[in-house]
Amino acid sequence: MAEHLIKFGMVGGGQGAFIGDVHRLAARLDNQIDLVAGAFSRDPENCKATGQRLGLDPARCYPDYHEMMRSEAALPADQRIDFVVVVTPNHMHFPVAEAALKSGFHVLSDKPATVDLEEAIALKTLVAETGKAYGLTHTYLGYPLVGVARSIIAEGGIGTVRKVFVEYIQGWLAGEVDNKQADWRTDPARSGISGCMGDIGTHAHNLAEFVTGKIMTHVAADLSIFVEGRRLDDDGSALFRMEDGVKGVLSASQVCVGCENSLSIRVYGETGGLEWHQEEPNSLIRTYVDRPTETLRAAQGYLPESASEGFRTPPGHPEGYIEAFANVYLDFAKALKDGRDVTTGVDAAVRGMAFIEALVESSNSHSAWTEISA
């Protein structure tokens, strides 16, 4: 194993868990990061089998995350893990992150960071106290053209921002679904107070804030449960307000039959607009008041240098979800190598949980305008 590689251990992501393999693919794409340890499952046999399939040292496939933290912290500095990746159901995100931070490890976690706002605030305090890096895998920010959209807006390219439309539409929970992914996402004890909005609505919220550079301040929400017997929302919409008078509409649903993974955003300012769709991520549409509409394409030489660094292939060779996820991992690893402060993840964690709690409060209050407390 090359000495320059950043080493990590994973909690969760055992066999049968979709997102664990996605994380591992993304982490290894640029040959900068190496998975060397894991507590992949509460089932010892699953954990052992997962480690064996990944070619890991059996001695570093641990029966639980507490043992992983203790054993890894006891290893020499050049052998132990540098950071912990958390890919468990929501209710375990904070306990694992807490154990890792207190054991001296940086953390990269799936979102939402915690199961409620109280935990998110405690997490922020803990990150500050330990001085360790904390990152949140809002994968879609890893698409280079999303960064281009952010830069165009920040440079005044569409004038003062006025209106935002952001949506995340799926159909996989349109009826009863019997699998591991649906099981925990529809269970309040493991998912938290929101289902659809907690799962994918948070991505829409995060994307809107990132692209516009504005913080969302108020929501007027309407959450629904369409599938009989389901305990958490599977659909929702909200009007929202942002800093500086920006207004918007956010929709998220997991009951739209035929929809796959339709995350999209449109932002309009005084002099122009931008439009991006996750299912067609290699195009960014730019509109003007007095010029024809443009379509900016991935990996082209006219894009900013900062965007070009996020592509791995020439124009016309489509890059997608895994590459975007890999950019999140690569940015985190570079920050650790360079000794740069990584705090934006925990700030996003707090805002994301405050967003969820405001949505639920608003919906329970007949869609009354509700402040996002964070």
HELIX and SHEET records of a PDB file:
HELIX    1   1 PHE A   18  ARG A   28  1                                  11    
HELIX    2   2 PRO A   44  ARG A   53  1                                  10    
HELIX    3   3 PRO A   58  ARG A   60  5                                   3    
HELIX    4   4 TYR A   65  ALA A   74  1                                  10    
HELIX    5   5 ASN A   90  MET A   92  5                                   3    
HELIX    6   6 HIS A   93  LYS A  102  1                                  10    
HELIX    7   7 LEU A  117  THR A  130  1                                  14    
HELIX    8   8 THR A  139  GLY A  142  5                                   4    
HELIX    9   9 PRO A  144  ALA A  154  1                                  11    
HELIX   10  10 LYS A  180  ARG A  185  1                                   6    
HELIX   11  11 PRO A  188  SER A  191  1                                   4    
HELIX   12  12 CYS A  196  CYS A  196  1                                   1    
HELIX   13  13 MET A  197  GLY A  201  3                                   5    
HELIX   14  14 THR A  202  THR A  212  1                                  11    
HELIX   15  15 GLU A  243  GLY A  245  5                                   3    
HELIX   16  16 GLU A  305  SER A  308  1                                   4    
HELIX   17  17 TYR A  321  ASP A  338  1                                  18    
HELIX   18  18 THR A  344  ASN A  364  1                                  21    
SHEET    1   A 5 ILE A  33  ALA A  39  0                                        
SHEET    2   A 5 ILE A   6  GLY A  12  1                                        
SHEET    3   A 5 PHE A  83  VAL A  87  1                                        
SHEET    4   A 5 HIS A 106  SER A 109  1                                        
SHEET    5   A 5 TYR A 134  LEU A 136  1                                        
SHEET    1   B 9 GLU A 294  ARG A 297  0                                        
SHEET    2   B 9 GLU A 280  TYR A 288 -1                                        
SHEET    3   B 9 GLY A 272  HIS A 277 -1                                        
SHEET    4   B 9 SER A 262  GLY A 269 -1                                        
SHEET    5   B 9 VAL A 161  ILE A 169 -1                                        
SHEET    6   B 9 LYS A 247  SER A 253  1                                        
SHEET    7   B 9 ASP A 235  MET A 242 -1                                        
SHEET    8   B 9 MET A 216  SER A 224 -1                                        
SHEET    9   B 9 THR A 370  GLU A 371 -1                                        
END                                                                             
